[in-house]
Amino acid sequence: MLPDTAPVLPDAEYVVLSSRLIPGMDGGYTIATLTRARQLAAAGVADGAGPQLLTFDPGTAADHAAHRQTFVEQGALVDPSRMRNLFDEAVAPDGGAADWLRAAADAAVSPDPDVEYRVLADAEGRPFAALPVIPGNPDWHLTEEPVLVYDAAGAVAGALHGFRGLYRAWLEQVAAAFGDRLIVVICESRQLGELIADWSDPRVRILHPIHTMHVEAPYTPDAPMNTLWTRWFRLTDRFDAVIWPTTTQRDDVVARFGESARHVVVPNPIAPMTGQDDLREDGLVVVLGRLAPGKRIDQAIRAFLAADVPGTRMEIWGGGPEEDRLRALIDELGAGDRVLLAGYTDSPGTVLDRASLIVTATAYEGQPLSIVEALLHGAPVVSYDARYGIRDVLEQGGGVLVPSGDVDALGAAIRALLTDPDRLAALSAEAPSVAAAWSPQRSLDALTAVIASVAGRPSRRAE
């Protein structure tokens, strides 16, 4: 039960849009999206059932049922019936496309015979839709190629204008069930954001959280952006609010693009947890995360070895495309007795409880979830000062920042802490209180304030 002083969410229908939600995929994005939905459920949305979670990946109904069940078992989903998929609902019980999809199809639209199609069928093998295949094109979602719609006899009954036409037809079908009520749409996907930026229904308010870095190397505020981001930024003033996970990223965006859009900050929530200090192992340095090039784990290894503190060792937990290269590097450096590629763990909390020190050499971040989780477990962090989010956390305590890409400085910071037990203990003691700034309640308060603000104004697409 929320305390009396907690902000109250406006009375509305709440809908969360996500391109996909699949267990074990998309890392922090999936975690943050489901956590936000659980927050809204806990705040009383739909009498505790939570928002409608709408997904758009064209898997099978059996796949989607398995995903929902896994999330329920993990405690990540409150009410599985609230997690819905476009393609599950696009099927008619007696074959072909659902009535709403056939009604939206245009019989006068015909496909280009030179375009390849992926035909989708129901559990009995009856086709209900066919999607144009746009290989190797990051803008596939913007295609104008028709999406084909089948009738119960298996014949093409018409088509929709690209994925925009398909997605919008479903959203309008969902929204029709809400009558004249206010509809708060939380769009967690940038691609979906591009497709709904002109949704002018006066009932709809669109909040658009962002989860990732918006610039490319060298990841400075004025660094280049790829064309996907450039195009998306042209649309930001159409959303009722754009939500950034950290103040630093929001401020960089406003400085570069101005304030025509409503850029706000809502930290991604991280569930409180209690660490087990009795598991702490002296001298254990941990790297925890995906073994990907942007994580620069090779630099973490070199910095640890350069620190050269007797009696210390490094464990690297995670999997990914860099595993073979990192194994070869460890062999090349003759460090197999001190640096271990430990593989994937299904108990990261235990790893963090064991660690004396966490090292992060990432080139960039979108949201500092892993840093906050380490602090919650009382594990101090030594990290490169990489955008975004790490500085927002560690400037308050619990760790040490060094210039990004400076392996010597990273090694010196590791050495300084591992040879100063009092300093290390002080950072460990303060870490949980620093992490409290990212608590679910603070995140919910910020989100509620944003929703209340946009609910009290007309839709920006109607202005």
C-alpha positions in Angstrom: 0.0 0.0 0.0 1.3 3.4 -1.0 1.9 6.0 1.8 -0.5 8.9 2.0 2.1 11.3 0.6 2.7 9.3 -2.5 1.8 11.0 -5.8 -1.4 9.7 -7.3 -1.5 8.6 -11.0 -4.2 10.2 -13.1 -7.3 8.1 -13.7 -6.6 6.7 -17.2 -6.0 3.6 -19.3 -2.3 2.7 -19.3 -0.6 1.0 -22.3 3.1 0.1 -22.6 4.4 -0.5 -26.1 7.5 -2.7 -26.7 8.7 -4.2 -30.0 9.3 -7.4 -28.1 9.6 -8.8 -24.6 11.5 -12.1 -24.7 13.2 -13.7 -21.7 17.0 -13.5 -21.9 17.0 -11.0 -24.7 17.7 -7.2 -24.9 19.3 -7.1 -21.4 18.5 -4.0 -19.4 15.8 -2.9 -21.8 13.6 -5.9 -21.1 14.3 -5.6 -17.3 13.5 -1.8 -17.3 10.3 -2.2 -19.3 8.9 -4.9 -17.2 9.9 -3.2 -14.0 8.1 0.0 -15.1 5.0 -2.0 -15.8 5.2 -3.6 -12.3 5.6 -0.2 -10.8 2.4 1.0 -12.4 0.6 -2.2 -11.2 1.8 -1.5 -7.6 0.5 2.0 -7.9 -3.0 0.7 -8.6 -3.2 0.7 -12.4 -6.1 -1.5 -13.4 -6.7 -2.4 -9.8 -3.2 -3.8 -9.5 -3.2 -5.8 -12.7 -1.0 -3.2 -14.3 -0.9 -1.6 -17.8 -1.7 -3.4 -21.0 1.7 -4.6 -22.3 1.5 -4.6 -26.1 4.3 -6.4 -28.1 4.8 -6.6 -31.9 7.2 -9.5 -32.6 5.7 -12.0 -35.1 6.4 -15.2 -33.1 3.9 -17.9 -32.6 1.1 -17.9 -30.0 2.9 -20.8 -28.2 6.1 -18.8 -28.1 4.4 -15.8 -26.6 2.6 -18.0 -24.0 6.0 -19.4 -23.0 7.5 -16.0 -22.7 4.6 -14.9 -20.4 4.9 -17.9 -18.2 8.7 -17.4 -17.8 8.2 -13.8 -16.8 5.5 -14.9 -14.3 7.9 -17.5 -12.8 10.6 -14.8 -12.6 8.3 -12.4 -10.8 8.6 -10.0 -13.7 5.0 -10.0 -14.8 1.9 -9.4 -12.5 -0.9 -10.5 -14.8 0.0 -12.5 -17.9 -3.3 -11.7 -19.5 -2.2 -8.1 -19.7 0.8 -9.0 -22.0 -0.6 -9.1 -25.5 0.8 -9.6 -28.9 -0.4 -8.1 -32.2 0.0 -11.4 -34.1 -1.7 -13.5 -31.5 -4.7 -11.2 -31.8 -4.6 -10.9 -35.7 -5.9 -14.5 -36.1 -9.6 -15.3 -36.5 -10.8 -18.5 -34.7 -12.1 -20.0 -37.9 -9.0 -19.1 -40.0 -7.6 -16.1 -41.8 -7.2 -12.6 -40.3 -9.3 -11.3 -37.4 -12.3 -9.1 -38.2 -10.6 -5.9 -37.1 -7.6 -6.6 -39.4 -9.7 -7.4 -42.4 -11.8 -4.3 -41.8 -8.6 -2.2 -41.9 -7.3 -3.8 -45.1 -7.6 -1.9 -48.4 -8.8 -4.2 -51.2 -7.3 -1.9 -53.8 -3.7 -2.2 -52.5 -1.6 -4.9 -54.3 1.9 -6.1 -53.5 5.0 -5.6 -55.6 5.6 -9.0 -57.3 9.4 -8.5 -56.8 9.1 -8.3 -53.0 9.6 -11.4 -50.9 6.9 -12.1 -48.3 6.9 -14.0 -45.0 3.6 -15.7 -44.7 2.3 -16.1 -41.1 -0.1 -19.0 -40.4 -2.1 -20.0 -37.3 -1.6 -23.3 -35.4 -3.6 -25.2 -38.0 -1.3 -23.9 -40.8 -3.9 -21.4 -42.2 -2.4 -18.1 -43.4 -3.7 -14.9 -41.9 -1.1 -12.3 -42.9 2.1 -11.9 -44.9 4.9 -9.4 -44.1 7.2 -7.9 -46.6 10.8 -9.0 -46.1 13.2 -6.0 -46.1 16.7 -7.6 -45.6 19.6 -5.6 -44.3 17.6 -2.4 -43.9 17.5 -0.8 -40.5 14.5 1.3 -41.7 12.4 -1.8 -42.5 9.7 -0.6 -40.2 9.1 2.4 -42.4 8.5 0.5 -45.6 5.5 1.3 -47.7 5.3 -2.2 -49.1 1.9 -3.7 -48.3 1.2 -6.1 -45.5 -1.2 -8.7 -46.9 -4.3 -9.9 -45.1 -6.0 -13.2 -45.7 -9.6 -14.3 -45.5 -10.8 -17.6 -44.0 -10.5 -19.4 -47.4 -6.8 -18.5 -47.5 -7.1 -15.9 -50.2 -5.6 -12.4 -50.0 -8.5 -10.1 -49.0 -6.6 -6.8 -49.0 -3.5 -5.1 -47.6 -2.4 -2.4 -45.2 0.1 0.3 -46.0 3.3 -1.1 -44.5 4.0 -1.9 -40.9 2.7 1.5 -39.9 -0.7 0.6 -41.2 -0.6 -2.8 -39.5 0.6 -1.5 -36.1 -1.8 1.4 -36.1 -4.8 -0.8 -37.0 -4.1 -2.8 -33.9 -3.6 0.1 -31.6 -6.8 1.7 -32.8 -8.6 -1.6 -32.1 -7.1 -1.7 -28.6 -8.0 2.0 -28.0 -11.5 1.6 -29.2 -12.2 -0.6 -26.1 -11.4 2.3 -23.8 -14.3 4.5 -24.7 -13.7 8.2 -24.2 -11.1 7.7 -21.3 -7.7 9.2 -21.3 -5.1 6.8 -22.7 -1.5 7.1 -21.4 0.8 5.4 -23.9 4.4 4.6 -22.7 6.3 3.8 -25.8 9.5 1.9 -24.9 10.7 1.4 -28.5 12.3 4.0 -30.7 11.0 2.2 -33.9 7.5 2.2 -32.5 7.8 5.8 -31.6 8.5 6.7 -35.2 5.3 4.9 -36.3 3.0 6.5 -33.8 4.4 10.0 -33.7 1.4 11.2 -35.7 -1.2 9.4 -33.7 -3.6 12.3 -33.3 -6.3 10.7 -31.2 -7.2 13.4 -28.6 -7.5 10.8 -25.9 -3.9 9.7 -26.3 -0.8 11.0 -24.5 2.5 9.5 -25.5 5.5 9.3 -23.1 8.6 8.0 -24.8 11.3 6.5 -22.6 14.8 6.1 -24.1 17.1 3.3 -22.9 20.3 3.8 -24.9 23.1 6.0 -26.0 22.1 8.4 -28.8 25.6 9.3 -30.1 28.4 7.2 -31.6 32.1 7.1 -31.0 33.8 9.0 -29.3 30.5 9.3 -27.3 30.9 13.0 -26.5 27.8 15.3 -26.4 28.6 16.6 -29.9 29.6 13.2 -31.4 28.0 12.0 -34.7 24.7 10.2 -34.6 23.5 7.5 -37.0 20.6 8.3 -39.4 18.1 6.4 -37.2 18.7 8.8 -34.3 18.8 11.9 -36.5 15.4 11.0 -38.0 14.0 10.3 -34.5 15.1 13.6 -33.1 13.1 15.4 -35.8 10.0 13.8 -34.2 10.6 14.5 -30.5 8.3 17.5 -30.3 5.4 15.3 -31.2 5.6 13.2 -28.1 4.0 14.6 -24.9 7.2 13.8 -23.0 10.5 12.2 -23.8 11.9 10.4 -20.8 15.7 10.1 -20.3 17.1 7.8 -17.6 19.8 10.2 -16.4 20.1 14.0 -15.9 23.4 14.1 -17.8 21.9 12.6 -21.0 18.9 14.9 -20.8 21.0 17.9 -20.3 23.3 17.0 -23.3 20.2 16.5 -25.5 18.7 19.8 -24.5 22.0 21.7 -25.0 22.3 20.2 -28.5 18.7 20.2 -29.7 17.0 22.8 -27.7 13.8 22.7 -25.6 11.1 22.4 -28.3 10.4 18.9 -27.0 9.5 18.1 -23.4 12.6 16.3 -22.2 12.3 15.0 -18.6 14.2 12.6 -16.4 12.8 9.4 -14.8 15.5 7.1 -13.4 14.9 3.4 -14.2 13.9 1.7 -11.0 16.0 -1.0 -9.4 14.3 -3.2 -6.8 15.8 -2.9 -3.4 17.9 -5.9 -2.2 19.9 -6.9 0.8 23.5 -8.0 0.2 25.3 -10.8 2.1 28.5 -9.2 3.4 29.5 -12.6 4.9 30.1 -13.8 1.3 32.7 -11.0 0.6 36.0 -12.4 -0.6 39.2 -10.4 0.0 41.0 -9.5 -3.2 38.3 -10.7 -5.6 37.8 -8.2 -8.5 34.8 -8.9 -10.7 33.7 -7.9 -14.1 30.1 -8.7 -14.7 28.2 -8.3 -18.0 28.1 -9.2 -21.7 31.4 -9.9 -23.3 30.9 -7.4 -26.2 33.4 -5.1 -27.8 31.9 -1.9 -26.3 32.5 -3.2 -22.8 36.3 -3.1 -23.4 36.9 -6.0 -21.0 40.4 -6.4 -22.4 41.2 -3.0 -20.9 39.8 -4.1 -17.5 42.1 -7.2 -17.7 45.2 -5.1 -18.6 44.4 -2.6 -15.8 43.9 -5.3 -13.2 47.2 -6.9 -14.1 49.0 -3.5 -14.2 47.7 -2.9 -10.6 49.7 -6.0 -9.6 48.4 -6.3 -6.1 49.5 -9.6 -4.5 46.8 -12.0 -3.4 44.2 -10.6 -5.8 42.3 -12.3 -8.7 39.8 -11.3 -11.3 36.6 -13.2 -12.3 34.8 -12.2 -15.5 31.2 -13.3 -15.5 29.1 -13.3 -18.7 29.1 -14.5 -22.3 29.2 -13.0 -25.7 31.1 -12.6 -28.9 34.4 -11.5 -27.3 34.9 -14.7 -25.3 37.4 -16.3 -27.6 39.4 -13.1 -28.0 39.5 -12.5 -24.3 40.6 -16.1 -23.6 43.4 -15.7 -26.1 44.5 -12.4 -24.5 44.6 -14.0 -21.0 46.8 -16.8 -22.5 49.0 -14.3 -24.2 49.5 -12.4 -21.0 50.2 -15.5 -19.0 47.4 -14.5 -16.6 45.4 -17.8 -16.5 46.2 -18.2 -12.8 44.8 -14.8 -11.9 42.1 -14.0 -14.4 39.2 -16.4 -14.9 36.5 -16.4 -17.6 33.8 -17.7 -15.4 31.0 -17.9 -17.9 27.3 -17.1 -17.5 25.7 -16.9 -14.0 22.1 -17.2 -13.1 22.9 -15.7 -9.7 24.5 -12.3 -10.3 23.6 -11.2 -6.8 25.8 -13.8 -5.3 28.7 -12.8 -7.6 28.3 -9.2 -6.4 28.1 -10.2 -2.8 31.4 -12.1 -3.2 33.2 -9.2 -4.9 35.6 -6.9 -3.1 35.6 -4.6 -6.1 33.7 -4.3 -9.4 35.5 -2.9 -12.5 33.8 -1.4 -15.5 35.7 -0.4 -18.6 32.7 0.2 -20.9 32.9 2.7 -23.7 29.3 3.8 -23.2 26.1 3.1 -21.3 22.5 3.9 -21.8 21.4 3.3 -18.2 23.6 2.5 -15.1 21.6 -0.5 -13.9 24.6 -2.7 -13.4 26.4 0.0 -11.4 23.5 0.6 -9.1 23.0 -3.2 -8.6 26.7 -3.5 -7.6 26.3 -0.7 -5.0 23.1 -2.3 -3.6 25.2 -5.4 -2.8 27.9 -3.2 -1.1 30.4 -3.8 -3.9 32.4 -0.6 -4.7 32.9 0.2 -8.4 36.0 1.5 -10.3 34.8 2.7 -13.7 35.6 4.7 -16.7 33.8 8.0 -16.7 31.7 7.0 -19.7 28.4 8.4 -20.8 25.7 7.9 -19.7 24.7 7.4 -16.1 27.9 6.2 -14.4 28.9 9.6 -13.3 25.3 10.4 -12.2 25.7 7.5 -9.7 29.3 7.4 -8.6 29.7 11.1 -8.1 27.5 10.6 -5.1 29.8 7.9 -3.7 30.4 4.2 -3.7 33.2 4.1 -6.2 35.9 5.9 -8.2 35.7 7.4 -11.7 38.7 7.7 -14.0 39.0 9.1 -17.5 37.5 6.9 -20.2 40.0 4.8 -22.1 42.9 5.5 -19.7 44.0 2.0 -18.8 46.9 3.4 -16.6 44.4 5.4 -14.5 42.1 2.5 -14.2 44.9 0.3 -13.0 46.1 2.9 -10.5 42.6 3.3 -9.1 42.3 -0.5 -8.7 45.7 -0.6 -6.9 44.8 2.3 -4.6 41.6 0.6 -3.4 42.9 -2.9 -3.1 45.9 -1.6 -1.0 43.7 0.6 1.2 41.3 -1.7 3.2 39.8 1.2 5.2 38.9 3.2 2.0 37.5 0.1 0.4 35.4 -0.6 3.5 34.1 3.0 3.6 33.0 2.8 -0.1 31.3 -0.5 0.5 29.4 0.9 3.6 28.1 4.0 1.7 27.3 2.1 -1.5 23.7 1.1 -0.6 22.7 4.6 0.4 24.0 5.9 -2.9 22.0 3.3 -4.8 18.8 4.4 -2.9 18.5 7.3 -5.3 17.4 4.8 -7.9 14.8 3.2 -5.7 11.4 2.2 -7.2 9.6 4.8 -5.1 11.7 7.7 -6.4 11.4 6.5 -9.9 7.6 6.1 -9.5 7.3 9.6 -8.0 9.1 11.1 -11.0 7.1 9.0 -13.5 3.8 10.0 -11.8 4.7 13.7 -11.9 5.4 13.5 -15.7 2.2 11.6 -16.4 0.1 14.1 -14.3 1.8 17.0 -16.2 1.0 15.6 -19.7 -2.5 14.5 -18.7 -3.4 18.0 -17.8 -2.5 19.4 -21.2 -3.9 18.7 -24.7 -2.0 16.1 -26.8 1.0 17.7 -28.5 -0.2 16.1 -31.8 -3.4 18.2 -31.5 -1.7 21.5 -30.6 
